[in-house]
Amino acid sequence: MEQQEYFFSCLYCFQEVSVLLDPTSGQHEYVEDCEVCCNPMEFKITFENGELQEFEVYKPYE
């Protein structure tokens, strides 16, 4: 399956940014910096049968 681009607003700068998601990945969590302001964001992503079930983004360490 192809990666899916998902758009959301950064928790810090409120700009629309995107991440590439792998629909074969199941459930995972990771930290990635905003492509605009470079602040870290923690992602919790869940796919079931190739469909996005959960997309949550947090400020890490809070």
GISULDA-V778453 format. One record per residue. N is the residue number from 1. RES is the residue in one letter. PSI is psi in degrees with one decimal (* if undefined). Layout:
((N | RES | PSI) (N | RES | PSI))
This chain:
((1 | M | 150.6) (2 | E | 152.3) (3 | Q | 150.9) (4 | Q | 135.5) (5 | E | 130.7) (6 | Y | 128.3) (7 | F | 143.1) (8 | F | 169.7) (9 | S | 133.6) (10 | C | 141.4) (11 | L | -15.7) (12 | Y | -55.8) (13 | C | -8.4) (14 | F | 14.5) (15 | Q | 150.3) (16 | E | 124.2) (17 | V | 170.9) (18 | S | 157.7) (19 | V | 153.2) (20 | L | 128.1) (21 | L | 140.5) (22 | D | 109.4) (23 | P | -7.3) (24 | T | 3.6) (25 | S | -10.7) (26 | G | -124.6) (27 | Q | 134.1) (28 | H | 161.3) (29 | E | 142.5) (30 | Y | 165.9) (31 | V | 134.6) (32 | E | 144.7) (33 | D | 146.4) (34 | C | 136.4) (35 | E | -12.9) (36 | V | -55.8) (37 | C | -7.1) (38 | C | 14.0) (39 | N | 147.4) (40 | P | 142.7) (41 | M | 140.4) (42 | E | 130.3) (43 | F | 140.3) (44 | K | 117.3) (45 | I | 135.2) (46 | T | 127.4) (47 | F | 140.9) (48 | E | 125.6) (49 | N | 39.2) (50 | G | 2.8) (51 | E | 134.1) (52 | L | 120.5) (53 | Q | -33.6) (54 | E | 132.7) (55 | F | 110.5) (56 | E | 142.8) (57 | V | 136.1) (58 | Y | 160.8) (59 | K | 118.0) (60 | P | 155.6) (61 | Y | 17.9) (62 | E | *))
